[in-house]
């Protein structure tokens, strides 16, 4: 691929997580080191081993009901509606409009780990009497289709499904679309609303979830020695991406630029990363090579940091393999300690937060870090946000079931 422009500008952000219903709310909560993890209240989780997660705020559901007509509500699932609302905030934030532009060069690329899975309460009824819109609701491409329809973007429109790396893959695909010269702008969205008894029980069968039911707010603890699994959460984010020259020409605010991506497959195991960390390390190095940067230029790593015993150990090892002695000088934190794991939304949320870190010169913390793990012996920005005014280069990691790895390189502008 011949790059027409090497860097892609992030001009708008949208975000909804258990921490809040907007970028400002989520960012503010992160800077105060707060968690959105609570006992589940929106359905009966009594039959689940894990009975907590990252539910969206009640006011989100009020907004959802107010924003969507009954017709659209019937035709969509919660993940799709979540993605649409994230996209709306990002588009509004950016000031971008297709008016006066070629809509055929404006794309929508979404990422969702399990789009199309029947929602809570639908499984029995689907067996007995599928509703009129059951197929439309469960289409894997529903989110990208609805966003394109809503905002008039007529370029490429599709959904990426690479499990926990879906959001990052969507951003990576958007980056490639723009730097190849095929398009000018992309709404890149990652979202998932998977919290249900079925998904919790399924992940419990894999021994993947934390079981700290007595203290759910302390359950997500990436890199801590006593971590016992990830915390499933609903959430998503959207990034408005544009050619850097176009963004500067129209005087848009640029949060940060994406200057390189690394995407690859481990080809090892359907649920576990390679214990050596070499494939994760390769992903990071591919991204830096794409950006034309040496490893010692990186100052911050937004880690995948799931809070599972194996993943955090493997990612720590991979960072040391990729960066060598420079790894000791890196700040490495995980937003999942506060948001939980939003699966397809995670990579987009974390890329958006990384852009905010670069813009504001501050690092979000890894909360619930109490007992150091000698295997995860990196600076994880424990428990308190940290000023980093000199921050210029950061990477954001996402690693998904199926061996799907993604690293995004972001740089400060100006």
N, C-alpha and C positions, 0 to 999 in steps of 0.2 A: 504493500500500500504506500503510495506516494502522498506525503502530507502536504496539503495546500497551506494550512496554517497549523503551527505546532501546538498552540495553546487554545483551550476552550474556556470561555468566561462563564462563571456562575453568577447570574444576575438576579435570580429570585429563589427564595426558599419557602417551602411549606412543610409543616410538621404537626402530627397529632400522635401523642403517646399517652401512657398512663400518667405522665407528669403534667399534661396540659393539652389544650386544644389549639395551640398555635406555636409558632417558632419562639416568640417572645416568652411565653409561659414555660415551655420546655427548657429553653436555654437558662432562664432565670432560676428554675428549680435545680438544674445541674450545677450552676455556680454556687448554689447554697448546699450542695452535696445531699440533696433529698432524694428519696426513693418513692416510686409510685406503686410498689409491690404491696399488695394487701390480700386478705382472705377474699375468696370469690363470693360475690353477692348476686350476680346476674343469672345464675343457674344453680341448681342443687349439685354441689360437688361432694356430697357425703360419701358417695360410692367410689371416690377416687383416692388413691394413695396420697397424691399431692392435691391440696385443697386451697391453693393460693395462686396468684398470677398477677399479670399487669393488665387490669381492666381499664378501658378508656373512661375518662371522667363523665359523670352523669350529664353535665352540660353539653358534652359532645352529642349525646343521643337526642337532646332537645334541639340542638342545631341541625342534626341530621333530619329530624322530623319536620323542622321548619323549612329546610332548604329543598327537599325533594318532594315532588308531587306524588300522590298515591299511585299513579300509573308507573312512574320510574321506580318507586319503592318496590312494587310488585315484580318488576322485571330485573331487579339487581340483588346481589348479595352484599353483605356488610363490607367485605373486602373491597368490592368495586366502589361502593359509596365512600369508603374511607379514602381510597385513591383519588377519587374525583375532588373531594374537599381539600386534600393536600395539594393537588394540582392547581386548584383555584387560588389558594393562598400564594403559591409560588408565582403564578402568572400575574396576579395583582401586585405582588411585591416587586416584580421585575419591571412593571410598566410596559411590558412587551405586548404587542397586538399584531394580528395578521393583516390588519387594514393597511393597505399600501405596500404589502409584501407579497411574494409569491407563496401562497399557502401550500403549493406542491413541494416546497423545500423546507416545510415545517413539520416535524415528526413527533410522534408520541411513542415512547418505548417504556414499557412497564415491567416490573419484576414482582412475582408472587410465588411463594413456595408451594402453595397448595390451593390455588384458585380452582374452583369447580367442585370442592368437597361440600357435600350437603351440610347445611347448617343445623345447629341443635334444634330438634323438634321436627325436622324435615325428613329424617331417614325413614321412619315408619310410614309416613304419608306418601313418600315417593314409591314405596313398594305397593301400597294399596291403590293410590290414585294420583299419579303425577299431575301436578298443576299445569296450567296452560303455558306458564313461563319457565318451567323447570329446566328446560334445555338452555334457554337464553341465560338464566341465572348462573348456570354451571359452566358455561363456556370458558375455557382457559384464557381466551382473548377478550373477555368482557370488559375488563378495566381499561385496556388500551382503546378498545372500540368506543366506549362511552365517552372517554376523555376527548378523543378525536372529534366525535360528533358534537360534544358540548362546546368546544372551542374552535372548531373549523380548521384544524390542522390536517392537511391532505397528503402529507408525505408518508413515509413509512409509519406503520402502526402495528405493533405486535407486542406480545408478552414473552418474557424470558422466565423460564422455570428452572432454576439451579439451586433449589432448596435455600439454605441460609445465605447463599451468595447471590440470590436473585436480584436484589436491589443494586448491588455493586456491578453485576453483569449488565444490567439495564443501563447504568451510567456509562460503563465501558463501551457498550454498543453505540450509545448516543455520541460519545466522544469520537469513535471511529467514523461514524456517519458524517460528522462535521469536518474533521480534519482531512477526510478523503476528498472533500469538495462536493460531495453528493447532496449536502443539505446545509442550511444556514442556522437552524434553531431546532432544539428538541426539548420537549417536556419529558424529563426522565423521572419515573415514579417507582417507588418500591413500597409495597403495603401488604399486610396480612392481618386477618382477624380470625385466628385459628382457635382461640380459647373455647373449648367445649369439653364435655365429659369424654367424648370419643378420642379427641386428640391427646388429652391429658393421659387417659388410660393407655393409649398407644405408646406415648413416650415413656410412661412408667414401665411398660413391658420391656423397653430397651434400657431401663435403668439410667435414663438420661436426665431426669428431672430431680431437682432438690426436693427433699422431703421434710424440710424444716417448718412444719405446720405450726409450731408453737411461736415462732418468731419469723414470720414471712418477710418482714421488712429487712431482715438481716440475711436472707437466704442467698441472694446473688452476691457472691464474693470472689470475683476473678482474682487469680494468682494467690489467694490466701491458702494456707496449708490445709485448712479444714473445709474447703469447698466440697460440695457433694452433688453438684448437678446444676443445670441451668434452670431458669425460671421463664416459663412460657408467657408471652405477652402479646397483646394487640397493639398495632401501631404502624405508622408509615411516614414517608417524607417524599417531597418532590423537589427537584432542582430544575430551574429554567436555565438551559445551556445555550450559548450563542457563540458564533464566531467572535473572537476577541476584537477584531477590527470593527465589526458591526456594532458591538456593544460600546466601544469607545466612541464611535462615530455618533451614536445617538445620545451620548452622555449618560449612559446607564451606570448605576452603582455596581461595582464588581466586588463580590465577597472574596473571591479567590479565583485562580485559574487551575484547570486540570491540565497537566503537561505530559502525562504518560499513564499507561495502564499495563498491567500484567494479568493475563487470563490463561489458565492452564488446567489440565486434569491430572490428578495423582495416579489414576489407573491402578488403584491399589485395593480399596475396600469400600463397600457401599455406605458404611456409616463411620468408619474410623480413618483418621489421617495416618500417613506413614509415620511411625514412631521416630524415625531418624530426623524428621523435620526438613529433609532435603527438598521436598517438593514445595512446601510453603516458602522456603528460602528462595527457591528458583523463581517463584511467582513474584516476590519482592524485587529480585534482581532484574527480572524481565521488565517490570514497570520502570525501574530506574534507568535501565538501558534505553527504553522507549522515550523517556524524558531527557536523555542525554546528561544525566547526573551521576556522580559518583556516590557511593553509600555514605561517605563522610559529610555530604551536604545535608542529609536528613537530620532533623532535630527532634521530631515527635512522631510516634507511631500510635494511631488510633487502632487499638488491637481488636481482633475478633473477640477475644476474651470472654468466653461463654460461661465460665465458672464450673466447667466439668473438670474432673481430675486429669484426664488424658489430654484434652484439647489445650488447656492452658500450659501444660508442661511442654507439649509439642511445639506450640507457637513460641514459647520462650526460647526453646532450643533453636528453632528456625531463625529467630531474630539474631541470635548469637552467630549462627552459621552465615547469615547474609551480611551482617555488619562487622563481624570480627571484633576487634578490640573497641571499635566505636560504639558497640551495643551498650557499653557501660555508661556512655555519655548521653544516651537517648532517654527521653521521657516516654513511657509506654502506659497508656491508661485505657480503661474499658468503660464505655457508657452503659453497657448492659448491666453494670452494677446498680444502675438507677432506673433504667427503662425495662429491664428484663430482656428476653430474647424475642424480638418481633419477626423472626424468620425472614421472609422475603422483604420485610420493611427494614431490617437491621442495617444492611449495607448502605441504603439511602439515608437513613437517620444519621449514621455515623459519618458519612461523607459530608452531610450538611453541617453537622457539629464541628467537624474538622475545619470546614471553611470558616465557621464562626470563630474558632480558636485562632486561625490565622488573621482574620480581620481585627479581632479585639486584642490579640496578644495575651491570651490567657488559656490555660489548659484545664479541661474538666478532670475531676478526680476519679479514682477507683475507690468507691466507698466500701465499707464493711471489711476493709483490710486490717486484720488484727494480728495474725500469726504468720510471719514470713515463711515461705516455702523455699528451701535451698535449691530446688529445681527451677523455680521461677524467680531468679535472683536479679531482676532488673528493677529500675526505678519506675514503679507503677503509679506515681503521683497519688500517694495514699491519702484518702479521706478528705482532703481539702484542695480546692481549686488553687492553681498556681499561676502567678504572673509570668508571662514569657514575651515581653515586648519585642525581643529580638528575633522571634520565631519567623522563619522564612519558608521552610520546606517541611512538609509532613506527608506521611502515607497513611492510607486507611485500608486495613485488611478485612477480608471476608472469606470464610472457608465453609463450604456446604457439604451436606450429605451427598454421596455420589462422587466425592473427590473433586468438586468444583472449587477452584481457588481463584481469588481476585484480589489485586492490589491496585489502588488508585494513588497517583502522585498529585498532590495539590501544592500550589505555591502562592505566596502572598503577592499582591500587586503593588505597584508603586515603588 
